[in-house]
């Protein structure tokens, strides 16, 4: 099913936009990062020669976007330069899974959680209001990657449990995985009342 994808989504300190061929050099830099390779690329990409990974990764996302599958570049709102990736996959029956990474040079600024709040908020919005009309967004990550737990919690995805040996890294090593999810009926984290200092 082809979906109508937005030209841009904006949040505090970030923009979500389609990828372009000009993103390839920064994607190549990001894919040199050991943590991205370990947790966010899969064995198929890892087995390619290093100088071919960025082109292959990017061409897959560009093709998916043209088919209506939302794979967003996370970009600096002032320069439009790539700072990361967030995308939905396995979209079926009102459900989807989310995957993301933040480039090493952009970490520590809350971009992963901010991008997840924006992407999930759009995806869970009814189509008549410009969203994707999904009911459930799930995120699962290896328990050895605790930063993803923090991102999920900040973005309003509740921890639902542990899936035993459900995640593999690029070497084929299996890890337990935490499952987080947000439903369309859950509170929107953008509407949380700030805690007084």
C-alpha positions as CSV (number, residue, x, y, z in Angstrom):
1,X,0.0,0.0,0.0
2,X,1.4,3.4,-1.0
3,X,1.1,6.2,1.6
4,X,1.1,9.9,1.1
5,X,4.3,11.0,2.8
6,X,5.0,14.5,4.1
7,X,7.6,16.8,2.6
8,X,8.8,17.7,6.1
9,X,8.1,17.2,9.7
10,X,9.6,19.6,12.2
11,X,10.4,19.4,15.9
12,X,12.6,21.2,18.4
13,X,16.1,21.2,17.0
14,X,15.4,18.8,14.1
15,X,13.7,18.3,10.8
16,X,12.5,15.0,9.3
17,X,12.8,15.1,5.5
18,X,13.2,12.7,2.6
19,X,16.7,11.5,1.9
20,X,18.6,12.8,-1.1
21,X,21.6,11.6,-3.1
22,X,23.6,14.5,-1.5
23,X,23.3,12.7,1.9
24,X,25.6,9.9,0.8
25,X,28.9,11.3,2.1
26,X,27.5,11.8,5.6
27,X,25.7,8.5,5.6
28,X,29.1,6.9,4.7
29,X,30.7,8.7,7.7
30,X,27.8,7.5,10.0
31,X,28.1,3.9,8.8
32,X,31.8,3.9,9.9
33,X,30.5,4.1,13.5
34,X,30.8,0.7,15.3
35,X,27.6,1.1,17.3
36,X,25.5,1.9,14.2
37,X,27.0,-1.1,12.4
38,X,26.5,-3.4,15.4
39,X,22.9,-2.5,16.2
40,X,21.3,-0.7,13.2
41,X,22.4,-2.1,9.9
42,X,22.1,-5.8,9.7
43,X,24.5,-8.5,8.4
44,X,23.6,-7.9,4.7
45,X,25.1,-4.4,4.8
46,X,28.1,-5.3,7.0
47,X,29.2,-7.9,4.5
48,X,29.5,-5.4,1.7
49,X,32.8,-3.6,1.1
50,X,32.9,-0.5,3.4
51,X,33.0,1.9,0.4
52,X,29.7,0.4,-1.0
53,X,27.6,0.4,2.2
54,X,26.4,4.0,2.1
55,X,25.2,3.8,-1.6
56,X,23.4,0.6,-0.9
57,X,21.8,1.8,2.3
58,X,20.7,5.0,0.7
59,X,19.3,3.4,-2.5
60,X,17.2,1.1,-0.4
61,X,15.7,4.1,1.5
62,X,15.1,6.2,-1.6
63,X,13.3,3.3,-3.3
64,X,11.2,2.7,-0.2
65,X,10.2,6.4,0.0
66,X,9.1,6.3,-3.6
67,X,6.9,3.3,-2.7
68,X,5.3,5.3,0.2
69,X,7.4,3.7,3.0
70,X,8.5,6.5,5.5
71,X,12.2,6.5,5.9
72,X,13.2,10.0,7.1
73,X,16.6,11.7,7.3
74,X,16.9,13.5,10.6
75,X,18.4,16.9,9.7
76,X,19.6,20.1,11.3
77,X,16.8,22.6,10.9
78,X,19.2,25.4,10.0
79,X,21.6,23.7,7.6
80,X,19.5,20.7,6.5
81,X,22.7,18.6,7.1
82,X,22.1,14.9,8.0
83,X,22.3,14.1,11.7
84,X,20.5,10.7,11.7
85,X,17.8,8.4,10.4
86,X,14.4,7.2,11.5
87,X,12.1,5.0,9.6
88,X,9.0,2.7,9.8
89,X,9.0,-0.8,8.5
90,X,6.7,-3.9,8.5
91,X,3.6,-1.6,8.2
92,X,0.6,-3.9,8.3
93,X,-2.8,-4.0,9.9
94,X,-2.3,-0.6,11.7
95,X,1.0,-1.7,13.1
96,X,4.6,-0.7,12.3
97,X,8.1,-1.1,13.7
98,X,10.5,1.9,14.0
99,X,14.3,1.9,13.6
100,X,16.7,4.8,13.9
101,X,20.3,5.9,14.5
102,X,22.0,9.1,15.3
103,X,25.3,10.0,13.7
104,X,28.2,10.2,16.1
105,X,28.7,14.0,15.6
106,X,25.1,14.7,16.6
107,X,24.7,12.6,19.7
108,X,23.9,13.9,23.1
109,X,21.3,16.5,21.9
110,X,18.1,14.4,22.4
111,X,17.6,14.0,18.6
112,X,16.7,10.3,18.7
113,X,13.9,10.8,21.2
114,X,12.8,14.0,19.5
115,X,12.7,12.4,16.1
116,X,10.8,9.4,17.5
117,X,8.2,11.7,19.1
118,X,7.6,13.5,15.9
119,X,7.6,10.4,13.6
120,X,5.3,8.4,15.9
121,X,3.0,11.3,16.4
122,X,2.6,11.7,12.7
123,X,2.2,8.0,12.1
124,X,-0.4,7.6,14.8
125,X,-2.5,10.6,13.5
126,X,-5.5,9.8,11.4
127,X,-5.1,10.0,7.7
128,X,-7.9,12.7,7.5
129,X,-5.6,14.9,9.6
130,X,-2.5,14.2,7.5
131,X,-1.1,11.2,9.4
132,X,-0.5,7.6,8.5
133,X,-3.4,6.4,10.5
134,X,-1.6,3.6,12.4
135,X,-2.7,2.2,15.7
136,X,0.6,0.9,17.2
137,X,4.3,1.8,16.8
138,X,6.7,-0.8,18.2
139,X,10.4,-0.5,18.9
140,X,12.6,-3.4,19.9
141,X,16.3,-3.3,20.7
142,X,19.0,-5.5,22.2
143,X,19.2,-5.3,25.9
144,X,22.9,-4.6,25.4
145,X,21.9,-1.2,23.9
146,X,20.4,0.6,26.9
147,X,20.5,4.0,25.3
148,X,17.5,2.8,23.2
149,X,15.5,2.2,26.4
150,X,16.1,5.8,27.4
151,X,15.0,7.0,23.9
152,X,11.8,4.9,23.9
153,X,10.8,6.1,27.4
154,X,11.4,9.8,26.6
155,X,9.3,9.3,23.4
156,X,6.4,7.8,25.3
157,X,6.8,4.2,24.2
158,X,6.1,1.9,27.1
159,X,8.2,-1.1,28.0
160,X,6.1,-4.2,27.3
161,X,8.6,-6.9,28.1
162,X,11.7,-8.9,27.1
163,X,11.8,-11.0,24.0
164,X,14.3,-13.8,24.5
165,X,17.1,-14.0,21.9
166,X,15.1,-12.0,19.4
167,X,17.8,-9.7,18.1
168,X,21.0,-10.5,16.2
169,X,24.0,-8.3,15.5
170,X,26.0,-8.3,12.3
171,X,28.0,-11.3,13.5
172,X,24.9,-13.4,14.1
173,X,25.2,-13.3,17.9
174,X,21.8,-13.4,19.5
175,X,20.6,-11.0,22.3
176,X,17.5,-10.6,24.4
177,X,15.5,-7.7,23.2
178,X,13.3,-5.2,25.0
179,X,9.9,-4.4,23.3
180,X,8.5,-0.9,23.7
181,X,5.3,0.4,22.0
182,X,3.0,3.4,21.8
183,X,-0.7,3.2,20.8
184,X,-2.7,5.9,19.1
185,X,-4.8,5.9,22.3
186,X,-1.8,6.5,24.6
187,X,-1.0,10.0,25.9
188,X,1.0,12.1,23.4
189,X,4.4,12.9,25.1
190,X,4.3,16.4,23.5
191,X,1.4,17.2,25.8
192,X,3.1,16.2,29.1
193,X,2.9,18.8,31.8
194,X,6.5,19.8,32.7
195,X,7.5,18.9,36.2
196,X,8.2,22.1,38.2
197,X,11.9,22.5,39.1
